[in-house]
Amino acid sequence: MPSAQDIRRRIKSVKNIGQITKAMKMVAAARLRRAQERALASTPYTEKIKEVLASVAGKTRDVSLPLLEVREVNRTGFIILSSDKGLAGAYSANVIKEAAQQIQSKKDAGLITVGRKARDYFKRRAFKIDQEYTGFSEKPTYLHAVDIVKHATQAFITGQYDEIYLVHTQFHSPINHKPVTIKLLPVDSSEHGREADGQQEYLFEPSASEVLAALLPQYLETTVYNALLQSAASELGARMTAMSSATENATELIAKLTLHYNKVRQANITREITEIVGGAEALK
């Protein structure tokens, strides 16, 4: 049975941990507000560029563009967006699980990982990682999306990948975020053409094909950037929720330890009184 001194040390240790988790919760909450605002602000532009791309695709049947080329799939690329840090609950585990399920359905896969968690997980399991990015999972910029898309499109055009999927976490609220997988390349112009039905008509100058060629890279960059922002907000929301639960658990544990400490202390006092009374009785 632990002594009163041991329990006091444990209470002090748990209090220190509780202070740390509370501070991390507050930091995550402050960052989450900004990340959520950025994710929400980027969504209308992302949806609009998809709408314009759908309209352009509906006006042209030019399939000679490299990013529209559909070929036999021998190797599939996956861009996996995870976190650089832990203490975010099951955030990284969920997105890695989603990616692993998608990878299993492909006969040959190459990975482009964003964040240390996905990189370390797949490296330990001897997966082929063709490119890795770290250090910006909480604060992504548009330039990060440009770098990722540049590498991915180059790998697709050169034939390293015959198709590319993007695995990320869709943010809905701090406690509601779900891993999703979307096909990034080749861009399905027929699908976008169907989406264009009933949407606003556009006039293109010089031609729909040239506009489509210029629009495709921007569409990919915007899609990846929006996914980075959604993932960042999801990571911070998961961390805030996890640290909030940890702080509450620390408070509950301190209460239990304090009660246990009082019982041990009372037992010690009772034992000492019993020994004194026993000694006094022995002297009579």
ROGUBA-824782 format. One line per 2 residues: number of its first residue (from 1); their letters; for each residue x negated, y negated, z of N, C-alpha, C, O, CB. Coordinates in pm, whole numbers. Atoms other than C-alpha are relative to their C-alpha. Glycine has a CB too. Example, Ala and Ser with C-alpha at 12.3 -4.5 7.8 and 13.67 -1.06 7.14 Angstrom:
// residues 2
1 = as = -89/119/0/-1230/450/780/-90/-120/0/-194/-118/66/99/-3/125 | 82/119/-6/-1367/106/714/77/-109/73/26/-220/90/-41/-46/-142
***
This chain:
// residues 284
1 = mp = -85/121/0/0/0/0/-88/-125/0/-178/-135/84/96/-1/124 | 86/119/5/-151/-340/-96/13/-84/126/120/-92/186/34/-84/-122
3 = sa = -2/86/-117/-245/-572/185/61/-135/-33/84/-167/-150/-142/-18/56 | -58/133/20/-100/-919/237/-95/-88/-82/-51/-169/-163/30/-66/135
5 = qd = 98/80/75/-422/-1070/103/2/34/-148/-7/-54/-233/-141/23/57 | -9/-44/140/-399/-863/-217/124/-59/-68/120/-101/-183/3/154/-9
7 = ir = -125/54/58/-40/-976/-269/-12/-151/-22/39/-203/-121/120/32/93 | 20/145/18/-139/-1342/-215/-82/-27/-126/-53/-120/-201/-70/-62/123
9 = rr = 81/17/122/-406/-1305/-485/85/24/-125/73/-48/-224/-121/97/1 | -86/-30/115/-151/-1149/-719/97/-114/-26/117/-153/-141/78/131/24
11 = ik = -93/113/17/99/-1430/-657/-72/-119/-63/-18/-183/-154/61/-41/136 | 76/111/56/-169/-1690/-728/-32/23/-147/-23/-69/-228/-129/-21/80
13 = sv = 30/-33/140/-269/-1510/-1049/121/-16/-89/112/-72/-198/-53/142/-9 | -123/11/80/90/-1488/-1172/42/-145/-15/90/-185/-121/114/82/64
15 = kn = -32/143/10/146/-1856/-1092/-85/-68/-107/-36/-150/-185/-20/-68/136 | 89/58/102/-157/-1948/-1304/44/40/-141/46/-42/-232/-145/44/25
17 = ig = -48/-47/131/-30/-1734/-1591/130/-71/-39/149/-108/-155/21/154/1 | -125/69/27/314/-1891/-1559/-20/-144/-44/52/-194/-131/87/2/123
19 = qi = 31/137/41/164/-2240/-1585/-52/-4/-143/-19/-95/-220/-104/-63/95 | 54/-6/137/-24/-2138/-1900/111/26/-101/119/-42/-203/-108/111/-11
21 = tk = -109/-31/94/282/-1983/-2067/98/-116/-13/152/-140/-121/75/126/45 | -88/116/6/491/-2288/-1976/-60/-109/-88/10/-172/-168/28/-55/141
23 = am = 67/100/85/232/-2519/-2134/4/41/-147/27/-43/-234/-146/-19/46 | -4/-48/138/217/-2300/-2447/140/-12/-59/155/-40/-177/-48/145/-8
25 = km = -138/17/45/596/-2307/-2469/26/-145/-41/88/-170/-144/99/43/111 | -23/142/29/599/-2688/-2459/-74/-42/-127/-21/-117/-208/-45/-87/118
27 = va = 77/32/121/325/-2712/-2723/69/57/-124/82/-11/-225/-144/54/10 | -67/-63/113/505/-2466/-2950/130/-72/-34/165/-87/-151/29/148/30
29 = aa = -126/71/24/834/-2653/-2905/-24/-132/-72/52/-169/-163/73/-26/133 | 32/128/67/672/-2985/-3004/-39/24/-145/3/-50/-234/-113/-73/75
31 = rl = 41/-30/138/510/-2830/-3310/115/56/-82/124/31/-203/-115/99/0 | -113/-58/72/827/-2641/-3399/89/-108/-59/136/-95/-171/80/91/91
33 = rr = -86/107/49/1026/-2962/-3433/-54/-56/-130/22/-76/-226/13/-111/104 | 60/53/123/782/-3098/-3691/3/103/-112/35/71/-227/-145/-45/26
35 = aq = 1/-105/103/752/-2764/-3872/140/24/-55/157/46/-175/-55/131/58 | -138/-19/44/1129/-2727/-3884/45/-113/-92/113/-90/-191/94/10/121
37 = er = -33/115/84/1168/-3076/-4027/-64/14/-138/-1/-15/-240/-44/-131/67 | 68/-18/128/910/-3001/-4298/65/110/-82/81/96/-204/-148/31/23
39 = al = -64/-111/71/1074/-2670/-4386/135/-42/-58/167/-9/-172/18/121/93 | -131/46/47/1418/-2830/-4411/-14/-104/-111/65/-107/-205/81/-58/116
41 = as = 20/104/101/1280/-3124/-4611/-43/58/-134/-9/3/-239/-104/-101/47 | 50/-58/125/1113/-2896/-4868/106/84/-71/95/109/-191/-122/84/27
43 = tp = -98/-91/59/1418/-2677/-4925/79/-62/-115/95/4/-218/96/47/106 | -74/57/114/1622/-2920/-5143/-84/-10/-127/-34/17/-237/52/-139/35
45 = yt = 86/9/118/1324/-2977/-5374/-22/138/-61/-21/154/-183/-135/-64/36 | 20/-136/49/1261/-2603/-5398/124/49/-76/112/108/-182/-31/95/116
47 = ek = -123/-41/67/1626/-2539/-5485/20/-74/-131/68/-16/-229/119/-22/92 | -19/79/122/1628/-2821/-5740/-93/47/-112/-52/54/-228/-25/-148/28
49 = ik = 93/-44/104/1318/-2699/-5920/41/137/-53/18/168/-170/-144/4/53 | -55/-128/47/1475/-2351/-5936/115/-24/-96/130/47/-195/46/87/119
51 = ev = -113/32/87/1786/-2508/-6088/-49/-50/-136/4/-11/-240/89/-106/66 | 53/51/127/1583/-2697/-6348/-64/112/-80/-47/120/-202/-103/-112/25
53 = la = 63/-113/69/1381/-2385/-6429/106/91/-60/87/143/-171/-90/80/97 | -108/-82/53/1705/-2191/-6471/58/-62/-126/88/9/-223/110/17/105
55 = sv = -55/68/117/1834/-2453/-6713/-96/9/-118/-53/31/-232/31/-146/33 | 99/-8/108/1509/-2454/-6913/-4/142/-56/-7/161/-178/-141/-41/50
57 = ag = 6/-138/46/1500/-2074/-6925/122/35/-84/114/118/-175/-9/95/120 | -118/-27/79/1854/-2075/-7057/-3/-62/-138/76/-24/-225/119/-48/73
59 = kt = 10/69/129/1751/-2304/-7346/-107/58/-91/-115/21/-208/-29/-145/23 | 107/-54/83/1455/-2099/-7468/-13/149/22/18/199/130/-133/-70/31
61 = rd = 28/-143/-10/1370/-1738/-7535/-148/25/-27/-187/132/-75/88/79/-99 | 144/-11/22/996/-1802/-7552/-61/91/106/-80/50/221/-67/-140/3
63 = vs = 58/-95/-94/847/-1491/-7391/-151/14/-19/-214/104/36/66/136/-15 | 144/-7/24/494/-1562/-7514/-80/-64/112/-203/-51/114/-34/-68/-131
65 = lp = 71/62/-111/408/-1756/-7198/-57/108/91/13/204/124/93/-94/79 | 64/-105/-80/160/-1557/-6985/74/34/129/77/150/169/-139/-41/35
67 = ll = -66/-26/-128/359/-1598/-6664/136/66/-15/199/102/84/15/-130/76 | -127/-69/26/668/-1448/-6829/-20/140/-56/76/213/-78/85/-81/-97
69 = ev = 31/-128/66/492/-1143/-6973/37/118/90/-14/132/201/-149/7/-38 | -39/-122/-70/657/-820/-6864/-74/117/-63/-63/140/-184/155/22/-4
71 = re = 77/-113/51/432/-517/-6897/14/120/93/70/110/202/-147/-38/-17 | -5/-121/-83/399/-164/-6765/-76/-24/131/-187/-76/131/-60/122/-76
73 = vn = 58/27/-132/327/-176/-6394/-95/113/40/-53/225/67/111/-16/107 | 101/-92/-50/2/-4/-6303/-51/-40/137/-90/45/217/-116/8/-98
75 = rt = 48/48/-130/-96/-223/-6009/85/-120/43/112/-210/-36/-151/-37/-6 | -86/104/-55/114/-445/-5786/-76/-80/104/-148/-24/186/127/61/62
77 = gf = 61/86/-99/-7/-743/-5587/103/-49/101/218/-75/65/-68/-119/-67 | -88/49/-106/142/-854/-5255/-68/-117/70/-181/-106/118/34/112/101
79 = ii = 44/114/-80/100/-1198/-5098/75/8/133/198/-5/137/26/-138/-74 | -61/-23/-131/163/-1147/-4725/-32/-117/91/-149/-145/118/-48/133/62
81 = ls = 17/116/-87/217/-1449/-4499/23/42/144/135/78/183/97/-114/-40 | -9/-35/-142/143/-1378/-4132/-63/-112/82/-84/-222/30/-71/137/30
83 = sd = 54/103/-88/-3/-1567/-3835/-148/22/25/-200/132/7/76/-3/134 | 140/-10/-40/-358/-1642/-3728/-14/39/147/-113/100/186/-72/-131/-26
85 = kg = 6/-22/-144/-279/-1617/-3356/109/96/45/205/122/-27/12/-133/75 | -99/-87/-59/-90/-1382/-3131/94/-76/92/118/-195/73/-68/112/76
87 = la = -93/59/-98/150/-1446/-2842/121/-61/-68/171/-166/-27/-72/-106/85 | -118/49/73/437/-1489/-3088/105/111/-10/177/120/-110/-39/-50/-141
89 = ga = -99/-107/2/648/-1188/-2997/-26/98/-113/-140/137/-139/139/-58/-12 | 10/-99/108/719/-951/-3285/-8/-66/-138/18/0/-239/120/94/4
91 = ys = 0/72/128/676/-1217/-3556/-89/69/-103/-42/108/-210/-47/-145/20 | 93/-60/96/365/-1074/-3724/31/147/-23/19/196/-136/-143/-15/49
93 = an = -32/-143/14/468/-713/-3656/116/21/-97/115/116/-175/35/60/136 | -115/-14/89/798/-766/-3838/-36/-23/-146/7/51/-234/111/-95/41
95 = vi = 37/28/139/646/-921/-4149/-95/106/-53/-89/141/-171/-63/-139/-12 | 91/-108/43/372/-654/-4159/79/128/-27/49/201/-121/-108/26/108
97 = ke = -85/-118/22/637/-383/-4126/73/-11/-134/81/86/-209/102/16/114 | -67/22/128/830/-535/-4418/-97/22/-116/-63/87/-215/58/-142/-5
99 = aa = 100/-17/106/511/-550/-4628/-39/145/-17/-51/194/-129/-124/-84/30 | 41/-141/7/412/-193/-4541/106/84/-70/72/174/-147/-26/55/142
101 = qq = -108/-73/66/753/-64/-4652/-1/-25/-150/19/67/-230/136/-39/59 | 4/33/142/724/-247/-4983/-122/64/-68/-113/111/-181/-1/-152/-20
103 = iq = 123/-56/56/366/-127/-5038/14/151/-23/-36/204/-122/-120/-28/92 | -17/-145/12/465/237/-4982/75/39/-126/57/149/-177/72/54/122
105 = sk = -80/-31/119/705/218/-5276/-78/-22/-130/-26/5/-238/125/-84/-1 | 81/24/118/421/123/-5515/-117/98/-5/-174/132/98/-52/-145/-2
107 = kd = 105/-101/12/164/366/-5651/-139/-58/20/-229/12/66/7/66/-135 | 129/64/-21/-123/115/-5643/24/-146/34/94/-217/-39/-92/14/-127
109 = ag = -29/135/-46/-126/-212/-5452/-128/-70/43/-217/-9/101/100/2/116 | 106/86/-49/-366/-499/-5390/61/-110/84/175/-151/60/-82/-59/-117
111 = li = -57/93/-96/-322/-750/-5111/-70/-135/-3/-192/-144/-17/-6/59/139 | 48/135/-26/-360/-1125/-5075/61/-40/133/182/-65/141/38/-102/-118
113 = tv = -53/23/-135/-326/-1194/-4703/-22/-144/43/-125/-205/13/-65/96/101 | 9/132/-62/-258/-1523/-4529/20/20/150/126/65/193/108/-101/-59
115 = gr = -7/-22/-144/-333/-1513/-4156/-84/120/42/-95/218/-31/144/20/43 | 90/-104/-49/-564/-1299/-3948/74/129/36/18/238/22/-76/-50/121
117 = ka = -73/-118/-45/-293/-1062/-3822/20/100/-114/-7/219/-97/135/-40/59 | -20/-90/114/-207/-919/-4164/-134/51/-51/-147/169/-84/77/-72/-113
119 = rd = 132/-42/47/-572/-913/-4268/-57/111/87/-101/214/36/-97/-120/-2 | 58/-99/-90/-685/-722/-3961/78/131/-2/20/239/2/-5/-55/142
121 = yf = -83/-121/1/-391/-480/-3971/-33/87/-122/-56/207/-108/150/-38/0 | 20/-80/121/-445/-373/-4331/-146/40/-20/-175/142/-81/48/-77/-121
123 = kr = 141/-40/7/-825/-373/-4305/-25/124/83/-98/214/41/-90/-114/47 | 18/-117/-87/-808/-127/-4016/55/126/-63/15/236/-27/66/-24/135
125 = ra = -61/-117/66/-600/101/-4239/-53/20/-141/8/89/-222/151/-16/-4 | 75/-22/125/-842/82/-4532/77/-39/-125/60/23/-230/-41/145/-11
127 = fk = -67/52/119/-612/-111/-4766/-96/-94/-73/-186/-152/-13/131/-74/37 | 82/87/82/-770/-305/-5051/52/-143/11/163/-173/-32/0/47/-149
129 = id = -36/142/-11/-763/-678/-4969/-84/-78/-101/-206/-89/-88/-24/-54/148 | 70/68/108/-851/-877/-5279/-33/-145/35/-131/-200/-16/82/4/-126
131 = qe = 23/139/-39/-826/-1223/-5120/64/-24/135/172/29/163/55/-99/-107 | -55/30/-132/-773/-1355/-4769/-11/-149/29/-107/-215/-11/-72/82/109
133 = yt = -4/140/-40/-679/-1695/-4629/31/-5/150/122/65/196/106/-82/-83 | -23/11/-144/-697/-1790/-4261/-17/-145/43/-74/-228/-28/-96/92/79
135 = gf = 24/130/-62/-686/-2093/-4036/107/-105/-18/92/-216/33/-123/-53/-52 | -100/106/22/-369/-2272/-4146/144/53/12/236/-10/-39/-20/-63/-137
137 = se = -135/-58/-4/-70/-2048/-4065/100/-91/70/217/-93/33/-3/135/71 | -90/91/-71/75/-2308/-3823/17/-133/-70/121/-199/-55/-50/-23/141
139 = kp = -4/132/63/-5/-2615/-4034/-39/10/-148/-144/-41/-188/-95/-98/73 | 34/-10/142/5/-2530/-4405/22/-131/-74/106/-212/-36/83/110/-65
141 = ty = -17/116/87/-33/-2798/-4671/29/48/-143/19/166/-174/-126/-91/3 | -30/-37/139/60/-2808/-5037/-125/51/-71/-116/135/-160/58/-121/-76
143 = lh = 125/-47/61/-306/-2762/-5130/-26/147/29/-83/217/-54/-117/-84/49 | 14/-142/-30/-304/-2426/-4954/84/83/-96/41/187/-145/41/29/147
145 = av = -87/-70/95/-11/-2321/-5172/-61/-1/-140/-53/99/-211/140/-64/-3 | 64/10/132/-196/-2443/-5482/-112/102/-12/-125/169/-115/-54/-142/-24
147 = di = 111/-96/4/-502/-2232/-5394/51/143/-12/-3/223/-89/-87/-14/127 | -55/-135/4/-293/-1921/-5334/58/31/-137/33/138/-193/107/18/108
149 = vk = -62/-21/131/-95/-1963/-5656/-106/8/-110/-94/87/-204/101/-113/-31 | 106/-2/100/-410/-2035/-5856/-66/137/-7/-88/190/-116/-105/-107/31
151 = ha = 62/-133/-1/-569/-1708/-5746/98/106/-50/60/194/-126/-48/35/142 | -98/-101/39/-246/-1510/-5791/29/-2/-149/34/103/-213/129/-22/77
153 = tq = -28/8/144/-171/-1640/-6141/-119/45/-83/-102/109/-186/38/-143/-38 | 119/-46/71/-531/-1582/-6250/-8/153/2/-42/215/-99/-126/-61/62
155 = af = 2/-146/-10/-511/-1224/-6122/107/63/-88/86/171/-142/19/43/146 | -107/-53/85/-183/-1174/-6309/-35/-13/-147/-15/81/-225/132/-72/29
157 = it = 31/24/141/-301/-1326/-6636/-112/92/-48/-109/142/-161/-40/-147/-22 | 112/-87/38/-625/-1124/-6637/34/148/7/-47/231/-34/-119/-29/89
159 = gq = -40/-140/-5/-435/-802/-6575/-37/72/128/-18/193/138/-58/71/-114 | 32/-64/-127/-559/-738/-6222/128/51/67/129/158/127/-74/-98/93
161 = yd = -133/-41/-47/-192/-726/-6118/96/-6/-118/85/-93/-205/49/-91/117 | -104/2/102/103/-640/-6340/129/-62/52/218/-98/-25/27/141/-50
163 = ei = -109/71/-65/350/-785/-6092/-47/-42/139/-135/20/197/129/89/7 | 41/53/-130/323/-988/-5771/125/-31/81/221/-91/33/-88/-128/-16
165 = yl = -110/26/-93/554/-1001/-5471/-50/-88/115/-167/-82/153/59/132/55 | 31/87/-114/563/-1256/-5189/80/47/121/203/53/117/33/-149/-34
167 = vh = -64/-46/-123/637/-1130/-4836/-19/-109/105/-132/-143/141/-60/137/50 | 9/106/-101/719/-1399/-4581/120/7/91/205/95/76/-10/-139/-66
169 = tq = -110/3/-97/958/-1486/-4298/89/-120/-27/43/-234/-31/-54/-4/145 | -99/106/24/1273/-1685/-4368/48/-55/134/96/20/219/120/53/-84
171 = fh = -37/63/-126/1344/-1935/-4090/146/-42/-2/191/-110/-94/-90/-122/29 | -138/44/-18/1702/-1980/-3970/16/-80/128/83/-183/130/94/121/2
173 = sp = 0/69/-129/1655/-2081/-3607/-118/54/80/-179/154/41/137/19/77 | 114/-51/-79/1388/-2040/-3335/13/145/42/-88/212/64/-18/-84/122
175 = in = -16/-140/-40/1540/-1704/-3241/53/86/-114/80/204/-95/94/10/118 | -52/-74/116/1659/-1602/-3588/-87/-26/-121/-76/-131/-186/148/-39/-29
177 = hk = 86/9/119/1399/-1544/-3858/-25/141/-51/-57/231/26/-136/-73/31 | -3/-134/56/1393/-1252/-4095/-104/14/-112/-112/-73/-199/140/33/-52
179 = pv = 94/-23/111/1115/-1107/-4318/74/28/-130/174/101/-131/-94/118/34 | -60/-22/131/1200/-1115/-4688/-111/23/-102/-226/-16/-81/89/-121/-42
181 = ti = 93/-25/110/1032/-1002/-5009/61/-53/-128/174/-16/-162/-34/152/-13 | -49/53/127/1070/-1193/-5336/-103/27/-109/-223/31/-83/29/-153/10
183 = kl = 90/-25/113/927/-1122/-5679/-48/-134/-53/32/-220/-90/71/81/-112 | 58/127/42/689/-1400/-5777/-37/2/-147/-4/-91/-221/-123/-31/84
185 = lp = 44/-13/139/541/-1280/-6106/24/143/-48/10/237/29/-150/-37/-15 | -31/106/97/633/-1226/-6380/132/-70/35/223/-8/90/7/58/-142
187 = vd = -123/76/-23/896/-1498/-6355/108/56/-91/89/66/-212/-21/-154/-25 | -109/-61/75/1227/-1345/-6463/85/-110/-63/175/-164/2/87/92/91
189 = ss = -72/109/67/1355/-1597/-6717/146/37/-27/232/-51/-27/-69/-37/-131 | -138/-41/25/1667/-1391/-6791/86/-21/125/201/-62/116/6/146/-44
191 = eh = -74/20/-124/1767/-1402/-6423/28/-148/22/139/-186/60/-77/57/120 | -20/144/-16/1712/-1779/-6410/102/-52/-101/177/-145/-73/-132/-75/-15
193 = gr = -97/41/99/1911/-1810/-6729/142/25/45/231/-56/21/-25/71/-130 | -133/-29/-52/2208/-1640/-6563/37/-97/111/153/-136/124/6/143/51
195 = ea = -27/95/-107/2171/-1870/-6263/41/-136/-54/106/-214/16/-121/-14/91 | -25/133/57/2198/-2169/-6497/145/-20/-42/188/-133/-64/-90/-23/-118
197 = dg = -139/12/44/2559/-2091/-6593/77/-90/95/74/-71/217/67/138/-8 | -81/90/-80/2786/-2368/-6475/-77/-113/65/-19/-193/138/70/76/104
199 = qq = 79/105/-61/2496/-2594/-6372/-14/-118/-96/31/-112/-211/-139/53/42 | 14/124/78/2405/-2939/-6497/-84/23/-126/-181/98/-123/-63/-110/86
201 = ey = 73/-12/125/2287/-2969/-6858/-114/-102/-3/-99/-213/46/94/-20/-121 | 116/88/11/1942/-3119/-6932/-42/-11/-146/-25/82/-225/-117/52/87
203 = lf = 61/20/131/1783/-3268/-7243/-151/5/18/-206/-56/110/46/-137/-63 | 144/-24/-19/1420/-3165/-7293/-79/-66/-112/-42/-59/-229/-30/151/4
205 = ep = 89/66/94/1144/-3362/-7460/-144/27/45/-175/-4/160/30/-155/-8 | -18/-22/145/929/-3257/-7640/82/124/-35/155/121/-134/-134/12/-65
207 = sa = -79/-119/29/1080/-2903/-7625/17/79/129/-58/61/225/-67/86/-110 | -26/-80/-119/1222/-2656/-7377/-117/92/30/-150/114/147/128/81/-17
209 = se = 113/-92/-21/928/-2418/-7429/-117/-70/67/-179/-15/158/-45/61/-133 | 112/74/-59/668/-2684/-7348/31/-44/142/-56/-42/230/-34/-122/-86
211 = vl = -40/36/-136/863/-2803/-7048/-8/122/92/-52/111/207/144/-59/2 | 6/-123/-80/891/-2443/-6928/-144/36/35/-172/78/147/66/116/-76
213 = aa = 141/-30/-25/515/-2393/-6963/-58/-89/109/-140/-44/189/-81/-16/-129 | 49/93/-103/451/-2701/-6749/70/22/133/13/-4/239/19/-144/-46
215 = ll = -80/-13/-122/725/-2619/-6501/-31/126/78/-19/127/201/146/-2/-35 | 22/-128/-68/632/-2258/-6423/-103/-9/113/-75/39/223/-44/104/-100
217 = pq = 96/10/-111/313/-2337/-6221/55/-80/118/32/-44/233/-129/-64/-48 | -58/80/-109/500/-2605/-6023/106/80/76/118/69/198/61/-130/-56
219 = yl = -100/-85/-65/781/-2361/-5956/-67/99/96/-20/118/208/83/77/-105 | 70/-96/-84/535/-2104/-5820/-61/-68/122/-53/-16/234/-109/71/-80
221 = et = 61/72/-112/351/-2360/-5608/104/-43/102/83/-32/223/-78/-122/-50 | -107/44/-91/676/-2496/-5465/58/117/78/86/105/197/111/-71/-79
223 = tv = -55/-118/-67/806/-2148/-5388/-94/49/110/-49/80/221/23/113/-102 | 96/-45/-100/486/-2048/-5207/-11/-101/114/-21/-63/231/-139/23/-65
225 = yn = 9/102/-105/467/-2380/-5022/120/6/93/105/-3/215/-11/-140/-63 | -120/-13/-83/826/-2345/-4903/-8/124/89/33/121/204/126/6/-88
227 = al = 17/-122/-79/747/-1989/-4790/-99/-21/114/-80/31/224/-45/116/-89 | 97/31/-105/443/-2117/-4597/65/-82/112/41/-56/230/-120/-77/-58
229 = lq = -67/82/-100/657/-2378/-4423/103/81/79/116/66/200/68/-121/-66 | -97/-85/-68/930/-2126/-4345/-71/93/98/-23/115/210/82/82/-102
231 = sa = 75/-90/-86/670/-1887/-4202/-58/-74/120/-58/-21/232/-112/68/-79 | 55/79/-111/507/-2162/-3993/107/-30/103/83/-17/223/-63/-131/-52
233 = as = -109/28/-93/841/-2261/-3842/43/127/74/74/123/192/120/-61/-75 | -37/-127/-63/923/-1895/-3776/-103/40/105/-66/86/213/13/110/-106
235 = el = 105/-35/-97/586/-1837/-3606/12/-84/126/6/-31/237/-139/-20/-64 | -10/88/-116/626/-2139/-3379/127/27/80/126/21/203/-5/-147/-43
237 = ga = -123/-34/-70/985/-2049/-3300/-15/129/80/31/139/193/115/13/-99 | 23/-126/-70/881/-1694/-3212/-92/-20/120/-71/40/226/-61/104/-95
239 = rm = 93/25/-111/595/-1824/-2996/71/-74/113/52/-41/230/-122/-81/-47 | -74/73/-104/821/-2069/-2813/93/93/76/102/86/198/80/-117/-63
241 = ta = -91/-95/-64/1075/-1794/-2745/-76/99/89/-33/130/200/81/75/-106 | 79/-97/-76/806/-1549/-2632/-57/-64/127/-57/-1/233/-113/56/-86
243 = ms = 56/66/-117/643/-1802/-2400/108/-39/101/83/-40/221/-78/-124/-42 | -111/29/-90/981/-1900/-2257/37/125/80/60/118/201/123/-51/-79
245 = sa = -29/-125/-69/1053/-1535/-2176/-110/36/99/-83/83/209/19/114/-100 | 112/-31/-89/705/-1492/-2029/4/-88/126/-24/-41/236/-133/-20/-73
247 = te = -9/90/-115/753/-1797/-1806/111/44/95/93/43/217/25/-144/-46 | -110/-48/-84/1088/-1667/-1682/-38/129/72/-6/147/190/127/23/-85
249 = na = 43/-125/-63/938/-1324/-1617/-100/-27/112/-97/39/216/-62/93/-104 | 97/35/-104/652/-1484/-1422/71/-54/124/34/-22/237/-102/-104/-52
251 = te = -77/55/-114/903/-1675/-1206/68/112/78/68/113/201/105/-102/-50 | -66/-112/-66/1097/-1356/-1136/-101/87/76/-74/133/187/77/86/-103
253 = li = 103/-83/-64/777/-1163/-1057/-52/-67/127/-77/0/227/-116/27/-97 | 46/73/-119/661/-1436/-816/101/13/114/63/31/230/-23/-150/-34
255 = ak = -104/-15/-102/994/-1416/-634/-5/139/64/7/153/186/139/-25/-61 | 8/-137/-52/962/-1037/-600/-125/20/85/-121/82/191/2/101/-115
257 = lt = 125/-13/-75/600/-1058/-489/7/-75/133/-44/-29/235/-118/-50/-83 | -15/77/-124/686/-1327/-234/83/76/101/49/80/220/64/-137/-28
259 = lh = -83/-81/-89/959/-1108/-90/-79/118/56/-72/149/175/125/51/-74 | 83/-113/-43/720/-813/-79/-106/-46/99/-135/23/197/-66/67/-121
261 = yn = 102/55/-90/454/-1030/83/59/-26/139/-3/5/241/-59/-130/-58 | -65/28/-128/697/-1142/353/29/129/77/15/133/199/130/-78/-21
263 = kv = -26/-128/-65/793/-781/424/-128/60/59/-130/108/172/63/99/-99 | 128/-53/-49/428/-674/451/-49/-80/120/-97/-24/218/-106/-2/-111
265 = rq = 43/86/-110/350/-972/670/82/27/127/28/33/237/11/-148/-39 | -85/-31/-114/648/-897/892/-36/135/60/-36/150/183/148/-2/-40
267 = an = 39/-132/-49/543/-533/918/-131/-8/78/-146/57/182/-14/100/-117 | 127/16/-71/191/-638/1018/20/-64/137/-37/-22/237/-97/-85/-83
269 = it = -28/67/-128/324/-872/1284/67/96/97/31/102/215/90/-125/-22 | -69/-98/-86/556/-601/1416/-97/104/54/-92/143/170/114/69/-77
271 = re = 97/-99/-44/271/-353/1425/-93/-56/109/-123/11/207/-83/50/-119 | 89/62/-98/45/-597/1612/70/-17/135/11/6/240/-50/-135/-52
273 = it = -75/15/-125/318/-671/1867/16/136/69/4/147/191/140/-62/-26 | -15/-134/-58/376/-299/1913/-130/46/67/-128/106/174/41/101/-109
275 = ei = 127/-39/-58/5/-244/1971/-28/-76/131/-80/-18/227/-112/-24/-100 | 21/79/-123/-9/-528/2227/86/53/112/40/71/225/31/-149/-25
277 = vg = -92/-53/-103/298/-395/2411/-47/136/48/-43/166/168/144/11/-55 | 48/-132/-38/157/-44/2401/-123/-8/91/-136/68/187/-33/80/-124
279 = ga = 119/17/-83/-175/-165/2541/33/-48/139/-25/-5/239/-94/-96/-65 | -42/51/-131/-2/-358/2816/62/109/85/38/116/205/99/-116/-18
281 = ea = -64/-109/-72/205/-55/2910/-103/99/51/-88/158/158/101/70/-88 | 103/-95/-40/-109/157/2921/-79/-49/122/-133/31/199/-96/25/-117
283 = lk = 76/56/-113/-271/-81/3174/79/4/130/21/-16/237/-40/-144/-31 | -80/-2/-123/20/-49/3421/-30/126/80/28/146/187/150/-9/-34
***
